[in-house]
Amino acid sequence: MQYEFLTLCVPLIVVILASITKNVRVSVGVAIVFAALIATDFSLVGAFQLVLQRFLEVSELSNFASWPRFLGSFNLFICLFLLLLGIIIELIQQSGGAYAYGNFIIDKLKNAKNAQRASLILSLGFGMDDYFSSLTVGSVMRPITDEFRIARVKLGLLVNSLASPLAVLFPLSSWIAQIVGQFRQAGIGTSIKNGILIAHDPFYLYLSVIPFLLYAIIAFFSIWFIVSKGYVHGTLAKHERIAQKTGNLFAGRVLTTRAPRKSSEYFAGARVWDFLLPILLLVGSVVLFNMYCGNDIPLALCKGGGITVLFSCVYLVFRGRIAPKEILGIVWHGSRLMMSSVVVVVFIWTLSALLKDDLQLGSYLAGLIGGRIAIHLLPALFFIAAVTISTMIGSAWGAFGILLPIAIPMLVSLSGVSVPAHIGELSMLLPLLGAIISGSVAGNHLSPIADVMFMSSTSAGAYHLDLVRVMAGFAFPVVLAALGAFLLQGYLLVWGCSLVGAMIVTLLFGIGLNFLIVFLLHVMSIKRYAARNE
């Protein structure tokens, strides 16, 4: 490879093109082509062959050729699970189960604060997918929050603030399937073969990373703190004042929303069990199949999703909530809901394979900065990089898909351990992975072009740009607190603190710092408002 220095341009291409085109698939696709051209010294034929080879490898489409090969799939099962999850989401929505669950929670609400808490509680039931949560919670809660004069943008904040954090913290969500796949593509696995950098099961590594997902955890506590204390500032404070004084929920404007596909009268016949059964079936069947399949998480997810779709369809048809002739339409709409994610995932896997195996960008960067950057600063630096990239391209999955195949080889190289390394030899591994995933989630809260941001504003019936401003006001204190926590975490580990001790101390530090920033912003907002009205 003659043009090794150009490998640094590949991630930049994704960021720049995504910020211009607002299309992650096109941006990643162009980066794939450019990466292949660099790897083949700009041979068009060679680049085409390399892209095709990597695409077929990561998509595992050839595994459809035989049953034994199909059962040995990994990435293919992750893609199939995403499609099945979309169908489950559509089943729950069209049966009215989500509305029944919402009505069950809000039955005894007496004031605006309880209504806001009910929205957060409702989000807990939709943690399996951020799309599911952002599309459903706002639609369910909107009539109730309107009754208590809660600004629509506040409802959008309640919806969006928990959608991605819960999805990344919930072990059976669509995010986990993607994260596990990315870990595997970045060189983490149990089989001893070429390309394996860290010998560990990707799913169990993810479970170990959960306590280090500082942004997601701090964001979870932050929104509950804001609701409990009533602390607001900036755009949100203006909207809340107008809503409470005049009853206008859009800061003086009016927003027209589209009607749902089915009427509220139809949903009135739904029961809470119409929501709970698919969720319990999915969780229970995945756990059982995981035990039966010998901890093969993608296969367990796929089998559990298939069983859930089958039994849920039978149950809902028997209950009269859906008609047999509607099933094909539900399968179609549910699959379409996740198809964009599947395409992005496969594209990102292809780019990751090129970055790790053909361009070896992680090792190249490690060689450039070796001795210049202290290893304990890596979590904070990659957190900043993940926030920046995710915000610019509007895709959390795209951000950690770009950074993981860079960060993991870099950490292994800077640590000076032989491969395949064990996680006990890499004290910074869990903080580094937590920082990358955390920063990617933060970008979903900051990016005006993020899918989840748009879905949240739509389901809440709020102006999109208003929600973007409010989410920025919510996310920046969390980002600052998480950044401070990741910096402290690195230093504590260098100073000899245990991994568990560093995790506990920095988590408490981050939550406390966030609470302090939110309180100070609220006080400043009150003083500015009082000064303007003197």
QUIJO-V383519 format. One record per backbone hydrogen bond with DSSP energy under -1.0 kcal/mol. NH is the residue of the N-H (numbers start at 0). CO is the residue of the C=O. Records with the same first field share a line. If there is no record, write none. Layout:
NH=CO  CO
//
This chain:
5=2
6=3
7=4
8=5
9=6
12=8
13=9
14=10
15=11
16=12
17=13
18=14
19=15
20=16
21=17
26=22
27=23
28=24
29=25
30=26
31=27
32=28
33=29
34=30
35=31
36=32
37=33
38=34
39=35
40=37
41=36
46=42
47=43
48=44
49=45
50=46
51=47
52=48
53=49
54=50
55=51
56=52
57=53
58=54
59=55
62=59
63=60
64=61
69=65
70=66
72=69
77=73
78=74
79=75
80=76
81=77
82=78
83=79
84=80
85=81
86=82
87=83
88=84
89=85
90=86
91=87
92=88
93=89
94=90
96=91
97=91
99=95
100=96
101=97
102=98
103=99
104=100
105=101
108=105
114=110
115=111
116=112
117=113
118=114
119=115
120=116
121=117
122=118
123=119
124=121
125=122
128=125
132=128
133=129
134=130
135=131
136=132
139=135
140=136
141=137
144=140
145=141
146=142
147=143
148=145
149=144
151=248
154=150
155=151
156=152
157=153
158=154
159=155
160=156
162=158
165=161
166=162
167=163
168=164
169=165
172=169
173=127
176=172
177=173
178=174
179=175
180=176
181=177
182=178
183=179
184=180
185=181
186=183
187=182
188=197
192=190
195=192
196=186
197=186
198=420
199=188  197
204=200
205=201
206=202
207=203
208=204
209=205
211=208
212=209
213=211
216=212
217=213
218=214
219=215
220=216
221=217
222=218
223=219
224=220
225=221
226=222
227=223
228=224
229=225
237=233
238=234
239=235
240=236
241=237
242=238
243=239
244=240
245=241
246=242
266=262
267=263
268=265
269=266
273=270
274=271
275=271
276=272
278=274
279=275
280=276
281=277
282=278
283=279
284=280
285=281
286=282
287=283
288=284
289=285
290=286
291=287
292=288
294=289
296=294
299=295
300=296
301=297
302=298
303=299
304=300
305=301
306=302
307=303
308=304
309=305
310=306
311=307
312=308
313=309
314=310
315=311
316=312
317=313
318=314
320=315
321=315
325=322
326=323
329=325
330=326
331=327
332=328
333=329
334=330
335=331
336=332
338=334
341=337
342=338
343=339
344=340
345=341
346=342
347=343
348=344
349=345
350=346
351=347
352=348
353=349
354=350
355=351
356=352
358=353
360=354
363=359
364=360
365=361
366=362
367=363
368=364
369=365
371=368
372=368
376=373
377=374
380=376
381=377
382=378
383=379
384=380
385=381
386=382
387=383
388=384
389=385
390=386
391=387
392=388
393=389
398=394
399=395
400=396
401=397
402=398
403=399
405=402
406=402
407=403
409=405
410=406
411=407
412=408
413=409
414=410
416=411
420=196
424=421
425=422
428=425
431=427
432=428
433=429
434=430
435=431
436=432
437=433
438=434
439=435
440=436
441=437
442=438
443=439
446=442
449=446
453=449
454=450
455=451
456=452
457=453
458=454
459=455
461=456
466=462
467=463
468=464
469=465
470=466
471=467
472=468
473=469
474=470
475=471
478=474
479=475
480=476
481=477
482=478
483=479
484=480
485=481
486=482
487=483
488=484
489=485
490=486
491=487
492=488
493=489
494=490
495=492
496=491
501=497
502=498
503=499
504=500
505=501
506=502
507=503
508=504
509=505
510=506
511=507
512=508
513=509
514=510
515=511
516=512
517=513
518=514
519=515
520=516
521=517
522=518
523=519
524=520
525=521
526=522
527=523
528=524
529=525
530=526
531=527
532=528
//
